[in-house]
Each structure stands twice: as structure tokens, then as C-alpha cells.
Amino acid sequence: MADARRRLRLAAGEADLAIRYARTPPVALASVELVRDVFFVVASPKLIRAKRLPLRLAELAELPPIDTD
């Protein structure tokens, strides 16, 4: 099993098979979609307690983003 942080070069023979996360399938490789992502907006009740639900997109945009770094 290869290190997930390093992208294997399939054409160079580094591996016979790879599972990659991508928005679009690679054009130079045969590929099969395994799963699809579903995203949900979640927030702390304290953060949105003064707001009326459901929130509109403009209201969501005003909320502080979560730092993923």
C-alpha cells in the first residue's frame, strides 16, 4: 500500500490500480465511479440561535467559516 500523500504514476508502472478522489474522471485512464459525496451544512446551535431556520444562502455566507488548516 502506497503513502496516500503521494500520487502514484500509473502510466509509469508504479501501481496497477489506484483509488483517487476527483471531481471529473481522468481522461487518460480507465476509471469507474465508486461513490458520490453528499454535503450538508452544519452549525452549532449557539451560532445560529438568533436566526430563523431554514437559513438562506446569503445568511449562511455571513457566518464565520471553519478553518481547515
trRosetta pair geometry for C-beta under 8 A, 3 or more apart (Angstrom, degrees):
i j d omega theta_ij theta_ji phi_ij phi_ji
2 6 6.3 -105 163 72 111 102
2 8 5.6 125 44 -62 177 118
2 14 7.7 56 -89 150 147 108
2 15 6.6 -76 -25 -69 137 135
3 6 4.7 57 80 15 104 105
7 20 7.8 46 -134 -111 97 117
8 14 4.5 -159 -165 102 93 124
8 15 4.5 17 161 7 154 125
8 18 5.3 -166 57 -89 121 135
9 12 3.8 28 114 22 120 118
9 13 7.9 1 102 35 88 41
9 14 4.9 89 56 5 71 128
10 13 7.8 57 177 -62 34 18
10 14 6.8 -86 -82 50 27 85
10 15 5.9 -58 -102 68 70 83
10 16 7.7 79 -143 -142 91 12
10 18 5.9 -115 -68 0 114 123
10 29 6.2 64 71 -111 150 132
11 28 7.4 -24 -61 137 130 126
11 29 8.0 -117 -53 -82 91 99
15 18 5.5 93 96 -60 140 93
19 34 7.0 -5 -141 -8 107 155
20 26 7.6 46 67 -29 150 119
22 25 6.8 120 93 -97 129 27
22 26 6.9 58 76 -46 177 78
25 29 7.9 -133 169 74 87 85
25 31 4.4 -176 -153 70 112 143
25 33 7.4 -89 -73 -64 112 86
26 29 4.4 28 90 35 125 104
26 31 6.0 125 38 -41 82 138
33 36 7.1 19 172 -61 122 83
41 55 7.9 -104 116 61 146 122
41 60 6.3 -50 -152 -132 155 136
43 47 4.9 -111 173 75 107 129
43 48 5.0 78 110 -21 138 123
43 63 6.7 -72 -113 -159 135 160
44 47 4.3 95 64 -4 90 105
44 48 7.4 154 80 6 53 83
45 48 6.7 -79 -147 53 31 84
45 49 5.9 59 157 -71 70 90
46 49 5.9 -21 -139 -21 28 118
47 63 6.6 64 164 -145 123 118
48 51 4.7 -63 -167 40 78 118
48 53 7.3 71 148 -71 129 98
48 55 6.8 -88 -141 -56 132 131
48 63 7.6 -26 -77 -99 93 133
51 55 6.0 19 146 -91 138 102
51 59 6.3 128 -152 180 138 137
52 55 7.9 140 83 -85 53 58
55 59 4.3 -128 -166 89 97 126
55 60 5.3 118 126 -56 127 83
56 59 4.9 95 54 6 73 102
56 60 7.2 -136 98 -5 39 87
57 60 5.5 -53 -148 36 35 113
57 61 6.4 39 153 -24 66 104
58 61 5.7 -52 -151 31 31 115
58 62 7.1 35 150 -23 60 102
59 62 5.8 -52 -157 27 37 114
59 63 7.5 45 147 -30 62 96
60 63 5.8 -46 -162 15 41 115
